[in-house]
Amino acid sequence: MAKNSTTARPLGGLYFHMIIEIRKLCIPINIIPPKSVKAFAVKGTAKKIDMIAALPEDIYEKFSKKGYKKTTGLADLADAYFIGKFRRTKWN
């Protein structure tokens, strides 16, 4: 998001607005920094390919069978998978 300032500002504003609206509804929300998720997934810093490589084999196969590739959302699914695992591990 930060590489392109023409999209970073609107997306940052949208993110802020979403957090405010969710909190108005009294829905608990945890904000997890990307560095925390990456450190959790690979025990250090990670790039997209590292996050994909850290996926359990069965999860990777499920995503691959559905047609996801590095360029078509696989990296986002890997991030989402580890965000869920991080959330479950840290706040349950």
C-alpha positions in Angstrom: 0.0 0.0 0.0 2.8 2.5 0.8 4.6 2.1 -2.6 2.0 4.2 -4.4 1.0 7.3 -2.6 -2.1 7.9 -4.8 -3.6 4.7 -3.4 -2.0 4.7 0.0 -3.9 7.7 1.3 -7.4 6.7 0.2 -6.8 3.1 1.4 -5.5 4.4 4.7 -8.5 6.6 5.1 -10.9 3.8 4.3 -9.1 1.5 6.8 -9.5 4.2 9.5 -13.1 4.7 8.7 -13.9 1.0 8.8 -12.2 0.7 12.2 -14.2 3.6 13.6 -17.5 2.2 12.3 -16.8 -1.3 13.6 -16.0 0.1 17.0 -19.2 2.2 17.0 -21.0 -1.1 16.8 -19.2 -2.3 19.9 -17.6 -5.2 17.9 -14.3 -6.1 19.3 -11.5 -5.8 16.8 -7.8 -6.7 17.0 -5.4 -4.8 14.8 -2.5 -7.1 13.9 0.7 -5.5 12.4 2.0 -7.3 9.3 5.4 -7.7 10.9 3.9 -9.6 13.8 2.1 -12.1 11.5 5.2 -12.6 9.4 7.4 -13.2 12.4 4.8 -15.7 13.7 4.6 -17.5 10.4 8.3 -17.8 9.6 10.0 -16.8 12.8 11.5 -13.7 11.3 11.1 -11.3 8.4 9.3 -12.6 5.3 8.4 -11.8 1.8 5.3 -13.0 0.0 7.1 -16.1 -1.3 8.2 -17.0 2.2 4.7 -16.8 3.6 3.5 -19.1 0.8 6.3 -21.5 1.5 5.4 -21.6 5.2 1.9 -22.8 4.5 1.2 -26.4 5.6 1.2 -28.8 2.7 -2.5 -29.6 2.9 -3.5 -26.0 3.0 -1.2 -25.1 0.0 -2.7 -28.0 -2.0 -6.3 -26.8 -1.3 -5.4 -23.3 -2.4 -3.6 -24.6 -5.5 -6.5 -26.9 -6.5 -8.8 -23.9 -6.5 -6.5 -22.2 -9.0 -4.7 -19.7 -6.8 -1.2 -18.7 -7.8 1.3 -16.2 -6.5 0.0 -13.7 -9.0 -3.7 -14.4 -8.4 -4.3 -14.2 -4.7 -2.2 -17.0 -3.2 0.0 -14.6 -1.2 -3.2 -12.9 0.1 -4.6 -16.3 1.2 -1.3 -17.2 2.9 -1.4 -13.9 4.8 -5.1 -14.5 5.7 -4.3 -18.0 6.9 -1.5 -16.9 9.2 -3.5 -13.9 10.5 -6.2 -16.4 11.5 -3.6 -18.7 13.1 -2.0 -15.8 14.9 -5.3 -14.5 16.2 -6.3 -17.9 17.4 -3.0 -18.5 19.1 -2.6 -15.1 20.7 -6.2 -14.3 21.8 -7.8 -17.6 22.7 
